[in-house]
Every structure is written in structure tokens, then in C-alpha cells.
Amino acid sequence: MKAILFDEAGGADSLYLGEVNKPKPAQGEVLVKVSASALNRADLLQRQGKYPPPEGASPVLGLEMSGEVAACGPGVDLWKEGDKVFGLLPGGGYAEYALIHQDMALPLPAGLSHTQAAAIPEVFLTAFQAIRWLAGTRAGESVLVHAGGSGVGTAAIQLLREMGAADIIITASAAKHSLCRRLGATLTIDYQNQDFEEIVSEHGGVDVIVDFIAAPYFTKNINCLRTDGRLVLLAALGGPKVESVNLLKLLSKRLQITASTLRSRSHDYQIGLNKEFAEFALPLFEEGKLKPVIDRVYYWQEAQQAHQLMESNQNAGKIVLHIGD
């Protein structure tokens, strides 16, 4: 089968359309003929040699896909050939065919195309995990989401809106503020020209912060949190080391700090998260209350350009790859 490959760690120009063996479904797995996949920061890191796939996962890039079931492995009883599905993968999405465990596949929501569905799994599951499972966000709380115009950011805004958050505050470049407000953000901050700590503090602080930047924002985040506040770290795009921390603020405010990635989680954890997310979100996608936010769609032959766009941080929402001719 055809797939987007790279032979050595490097830049976006190392990607090319090549051929690999078509996978065969094992116990509990389904083989999906992929119609669309989507980009994630993890793809860039893996291409650069900084984020190897989990043991046993496909070395092909791609953590999400949407397509049609082409074959079922032994023990599969949830799906049949021809079913339209989408879902989160440990790898292998940038290919004509991909394997997914039957418990991780989800039915294509009515009214959504494969292109739209491919933009859902990684960002919405990551946002759902951060907001519901890790932070335990409750209706009526105020939440600050950094990188609000990113894929996870735009998913988090919508989920928080549907969960009844009182205030949804985001940081993003000014060009992405309009999109974030349309999705439900109540306060938008231009991180390039404004001090988010000052603005959030004047607003009375927040109960929850979802952050991808880490070190440069850490102290400011602590200062922004109210008593019993929760900080969820999902990445360290700004750097991993903080020179000094006043631990008394954590004690006096009774703060909780949680850090997590999703790809490295156990299979059972991912299945549980996937099930709870599906129960909450799939009806909302079918009702049009939740929507995948897509910045641009590329043909998979243009994977180099797609990666370059993500590296430029200019995209607002997801970058999708159309798989096939």
C-alpha cells in the first residue's frame, strides 16, 4: 500500500509518498481503508526523531483517521465490512489502510464527511481528557485555555461551552480571536502583545488552566489560579525547565498540577476515555453543537507543505490530509 514515509529524522522535506506492506488485522482489530487523516504536533516530533511511536505501533505517521472498514480480525463483533468509522490511532494514519482496535473505532456521525471526522479524534479526546478527566471541570467554573486557536484549543472551547463553563478565556494571536469567540470564548487575550496574567487576575482569576507552553507560563499560571485551582500541562512547547517556584503559593491555594500525554496511556485507559467521550460528544456532533475546526485540507502528496504550515503556527484549527488519488 502507499503511505507517507521518511527514511531519516529531519525536516518536512524528508517526507515522501512511498510503499509499505499492507497491515493485517489481528485479534480485535479492524482494517480501515483510510479516506482522511490529520496532522498533530506529535507527527512533527516523530519526524524529527524526538517522539518514537509506542512499542508495537505502526512507524507510519498519523494519530487519527476516518474511512471505511475493509476487513475484520478474529473476535471483532462491533463492526463489519463497509461500516464508516473514525478514531484515534497509535500510528499509521498517513496511509491507504490503517489498523484500529474495535473499541477505539467510532461511528461516523450523521452529517459529517470523512474529512471532518478525521479532524476530531486526537484534539477532542485530548481536550476532553484534560477538562473532564484530569481537571474535573465543573459547570460554572472559569477556565483559561492557552493556544486557544490550535486544534486542541478550539476543541476545548466547544467542550467547555457545552459543559457549562462560566468563563472561557483563551490566549492566541490576534488573528485567531474572532474564531475563538465564535466557538464560545468569553475573553480573548493576544499573548503576543498583552500580559495574560494581568488580564486574568483583573478578571478574578480562573479555576482551571489548560497549558501547552510550560516553563515561560508556569509562574504566571500559578498566579492566575484561584484557591483549589487545577493546572493541566499537555506539552512543553516553550521549554521544560522552570528556574524557581514559590511552593508556598501551591500550598496556600491548595493547587493541583497534572501533566499528561495521551499516546503513551494504556490501552484500557484510552478505551475508557474513548467510550465516555463518545457518550458525551457524538450526539452533539450529530446535532451540530460540536464541530471539527479545519484550517486547511491538503492532498497527501502535499504532506511536506502541510507539515510546514503547522510548523509556522499559522493554522487555526486542524490541518487534514486527503488520502488517495
C-alpha positions in Angstrom: 0.0 0.0 0.0 1.0 3.6 -0.3 2.0 5.7 2.7 3.7 8.9 3.6 7.2 7.9 4.8 10.6 9.3 5.8 13.8 7.4 5.9 15.8 9.5 8.4 14.8 12.1 11.0 14.7 15.5 9.6 12.6 18.4 8.2 9.4 18.4 6.4 11.3 17.9 3.1 12.2 14.4 4.3 8.6 13.2 3.8 7.7 11.3 0.6 4.9 9.1 -0.8 6.2 5.5 -0.8 5.1 1.9 -0.3 5.0 -0.4 2.7 3.3 -3.7 3.5 -0.4 -3.5 4.0 -1.2 -4.5 7.6 -3.4 -7.4 8.6 -5.9 -7.2 11.4 -5.1 -9.2 14.5 -7.4 -10.2 17.3 -10.0 -7.5 18.0 -8.7 -5.2 15.2 -10.3 -3.8 12.1 -8.6 -2.7 8.9 -9.8 0.6 7.7 -9.4 2.0 4.1 -8.4 5.5 5.0 -10.2 8.5 3.4 -8.6 11.2 5.5 -6.0 11.7 8.3 -4.9 14.8 10.1 -1.8 16.4 11.5 -0.7 16.7 15.1 2.3 18.1 16.8 3.4 14.6 17.7 3.8 13.9 14.0 6.3 16.8 13.7 8.2 15.5 16.7 8.3 11.9 15.4 9.5 13.1 12.0 12.3 14.9 13.8 13.3 11.8 15.8 12.1 13.2 19.1 8.9 11.2 19.7 9.2 7.5 18.8 5.9 5.6 18.4 4.8 3.3 21.2 6.0 -0.3 21.2 4.1 -2.3 18.6 2.6 0.7 16.9 3.0 1.5 13.2 6.1 3.6 12.4 4.0 5.5 9.8 2.9 8.9 11.0 -0.7 9.7 11.7 -2.7 9.5 15.0 -6.2 9.8 13.6 -8.2 8.8 10.6 -11.6 8.3 9.1 -12.6 5.8 6.5 -14.4 2.5 5.7 -13.9 -0.9 7.4 -12.2 -3.1 4.8 -11.7 -6.3 6.9 -12.2 -7.5 10.4 -9.8 -9.6 12.5 -10.7 -12.5 14.8 -13.1 -11.7 17.6 -14.5 -8.4 16.1 -18.2 -8.2 16.8 -18.8 -4.4 16.8 -18.1 -3.7 13.1 -18.5 -5.2 9.7 -17.0 -4.5 6.3 -18.4 -1.3 4.8 -19.0 0.5 8.1 -17.9 4.1 8.2 -15.7 4.8 11.2 -13.2 7.2 12.6 -10.9 7.1 15.5 -7.6 7.6 17.4 -4.6 5.6 16.4 -1.2 4.8 18.0 0.2 5.5 14.5 -0.3 4.7 10.8 -2.9 7.3 9.7 -0.9 8.6 6.7 -1.6 5.5 4.7 -4.1 3.9 2.4 -5.0 1.4 5.2 -4.7 1.6 8.9 -5.4 -0.8 11.9 -7.5 0.3 14.8 -8.8 -1.8 17.8 -12.6 -2.2 17.5 -13.1 -0.5 20.9 -11.3 2.6 19.7 -13.3 3.0 16.4 -16.3 5.3 16.5 -19.2 5.5 14.0 -19.1 8.4 11.5 -21.6 11.0 12.9 -24.5 11.7 10.7 -23.9 14.8 8.5 -20.1 14.7 8.8 -17.7 13.8 6.0 -14.6 11.7 6.4 -12.6 14.9 6.1 -14.4 16.5 9.0 -14.4 13.3 11.1 -10.6 12.9 10.7 -10.2 16.2 12.4 -11.9 15.1 15.6 -10.2 12.2 17.5 -6.8 13.5 18.7 -7.8 17.0 19.6 -11.2 16.4 21.1 -10.0 13.4 23.1 -7.0 15.3 24.4 -9.2 18.3 25.3 -11.9 16.0 26.9 -9.2 14.2 28.9 -7.7 17.5 30.2 -11.0 19.1 31.0 -13.1 16.3 32.3 -10.8 13.5 33.5 -7.7 15.4 34.7 -9.1 18.8 35.8 -12.5 17.6 36.8 -14.0 20.8 35.5 -17.5 21.6 36.8 -20.3 23.7 35.4 -20.0 27.3 36.5 -16.2 27.3 36.7 -13.8 29.6 34.8 -11.2 28.1 32.6 -8.1 29.5 30.8 -7.0 27.7 27.7 -3.7 28.6 26.2 -3.2 28.2 22.4 -6.9 28.7 22.0 -6.7 28.8 18.2 -4.9 25.4 18.0 -6.7 22.1 17.3 -6.9 21.2 20.9 -7.7 24.8 21.9 -10.7 25.0 19.5 -12.0 21.6 20.7 -11.6 22.7 24.4 -13.6 25.9 23.9 -16.5 24.0 22.4 -16.4 21.2 25.1 -16.3 23.8 27.9 -19.2 25.7 26.3 -21.3 22.5 26.3 -20.2 21.6 29.8 -21.5 24.9 31.2 -18.3 26.8 32.0 -19.0 30.3 33.3 -16.0 31.9 31.6 -13.8 30.5 28.8 -10.7 32.6 28.5 -8.1 31.9 25.8 -4.7 33.1 24.7 -4.0 33.2 21.0 -2.6 35.5 18.3 -5.0 38.3 17.4 -5.8 36.8 14.0 -7.4 33.8 15.8 -9.6 35.7 18.3 -12.6 36.0 16.0 -12.8 32.2 15.5 -12.4 31.6 19.2 -15.2 34.0 20.1 -17.5 32.3 17.6 -16.8 29.0 19.2 -17.7 30.3 22.7 -14.7 32.0 24.2 -15.8 34.8 26.5 -12.5 36.6 26.8 -9.6 36.5 24.2 -6.1 37.6 25.0 -3.4 38.4 22.5 -0.4 36.7 24.0 2.0 38.5 21.7 1.0 42.0 22.9 -0.8 41.5 26.2 0.1 40.1 29.6 -2.4 37.3 30.2 -1.6 37.2 34.0 -2.5 40.8 34.4 -5.8 40.5 32.4 -6.9 37.2 34.0 -6.0 38.5 37.5 -8.1 41.6 36.9 -10.9 39.2 35.8 -10.8 37.5 39.2 -8.6 34.5 38.3 -9.7 31.1 37.0 -10.4 27.6 38.4 -8.7 25.6 35.7 -5.8 26.2 33.2 -5.0 24.0 30.2 -1.5 24.8 29.1 0.9 23.6 26.3 3.7 26.2 26.8 5.0 25.1 30.2 8.1 26.9 31.6 7.6 30.5 30.4 4.0 30.5 31.7 4.3 28.4 34.8 4.6 31.1 37.4 2.0 33.3 35.7 -0.3 30.3 35.6 0.1 29.7 39.3 -0.7 33.4 40.0 -3.8 33.2 37.9 -5.4 30.2 39.6 -8.0 30.6 42.4 -8.0 28.6 45.6 -8.4 24.9 44.8 -7.4 25.6 41.2 -6.1 23.0 38.8 -3.3 23.3 36.2 -3.1 20.7 33.4 0.1 20.6 31.4 -0.2 18.9 28.0 3.1 19.9 26.4 6.2 22.0 26.9 6.4 24.0 23.7 8.1 26.9 25.4 10.6 24.8 27.4 10.6 22.3 30.2 12.7 23.9 33.0 11.5 26.5 35.5 14.3 28.2 37.4 12.4 28.9 40.6 8.9 28.1 42.0 7.3 29.6 45.1 5.8 26.4 46.6 4.0 28.4 49.3 1.5 29.6 46.6 0.7 26.0 45.8 0.1 25.2 49.5 -1.8 28.4 50.3 -4.1 28.0 47.3 -4.3 24.2 47.6 -3.4 23.9 43.9 -3.2 20.7 41.8 -0.8 20.3 38.9 -1.3 17.4 36.5 0.8 16.6 33.4 -0.2 14.1 30.8 0.2 12.8 27.2 -2.5 10.6 25.6 -0.5 8.5 23.2 1.5 6.8 26.0 -1.6 5.9 28.0 -2.5 2.3 28.5 -4.9 0.6 26.0 -7.6 0.2 28.7 -7.3 3.9 29.7 -7.7 5.0 26.1 -10.7 2.7 25.6 -12.4 4.1 28.7 -11.8 7.7 27.7 -13.0 7.0 24.2 -16.2 5.4 25.5 -17.0 8.3 27.8 -16.2 10.9 25.1 -18.4 9.1 22.6 -21.3 9.1 25.0 -20.9 12.8 25.7 -19.9 14.1 22.3 -21.3 12.0 19.4 -24.9 13.2 19.9 -23.6 16.8 20.0 -21.7 16.3 16.7 -24.8 15.0 15.1 -26.8 17.9 16.4 -24.2 20.4 15.1 -23.4 21.7 18.6 -19.8 20.4 18.3 -17.9 20.9 15.1 -14.4 20.0 13.9 -12.5 23.2 13.1 -10.5 22.7 9.9 -7.9 25.3 8.7 -6.9 23.6 5.5 -7.1 20.3 3.6 -4.1 19.0 1.6 -3.8 16.1 -0.7 -1.4 13.6 0.9 1.1 14.2 -1.8 1.4 17.7 -0.2 2.4 16.4 3.2 5.5 18.4 3.2 3.6 21.7 2.8 1.1 20.5 5.4 3.9 20.0 7.9 5.5 23.3 7.1 2.2 25.1 7.7 1.8 23.5 11.2 5.4 24.4 12.0 4.7 28.0 11.1 1.9 28.2 13.8 -0.3 30.0 11.3 -3.1 27.4 11.3 -6.3 28.0 13.3 -7.8 24.5 13.8 -6.8 21.3 12.2 -4.8 20.5 9.1 -6.3 17.5 7.3 -4.7 15.2 4.7 -7.0 13.7 2.0 -5.7 10.2 1.4 -5.9 8.6 -2.0 -5.6 9.8 -5.6 
